[in-house]
Amino acid sequence: MARKAYLSAHPFCVRCGGTATVVDHIKPHKGDQSLFWDQSNWQALCAHDHNSAKQSEDRRAERTTP
């Protein structure tokens, strides 16, 4: 329900401007429910940008975070 409402209000990918299909967490929530549901931590992405560039960034950040 929250995903559908968010994508309805934010229909375009913040990276490429294409059709957004994924609500992405800007800062990975890692199970933190308050961060998971914090809409200021959400961004709309298309599947391509979410599954390629964003995931690579998250993995890189995990390797460099102490």
Residue pairs with C-beta under 8 A, 6 or more apart in sequence:
2 23
2 37
3 23
6 23
6 39
6 42
6 44
7 20
7 21
7 23
7 44
10 20
10 43
10 44
11 19
11 20
11 44
12 18
12 19
12 20
12 44
13 19
13 20
13 44
13 45
13 46
13 49
14 20
14 43
14 44
14 45
15 45
15 46
15 49
15 53
15 54
16 46
16 48
16 49
18 46
18 48
18 49
19 46
20 44
20 45
20 46
21 45
21 46
21 47
22 44
22 45
22 46
22 47
22 50
23 42
23 43
23 44
23 45
24 42
24 43
24 44
24 45
24 50
24 54
25 35
25 36
25 41
25 42
26 41
26 42
26 43
27 35
27 41
28 58
28 61
28 62
29 35
29 36
29 41
35 41
45 54
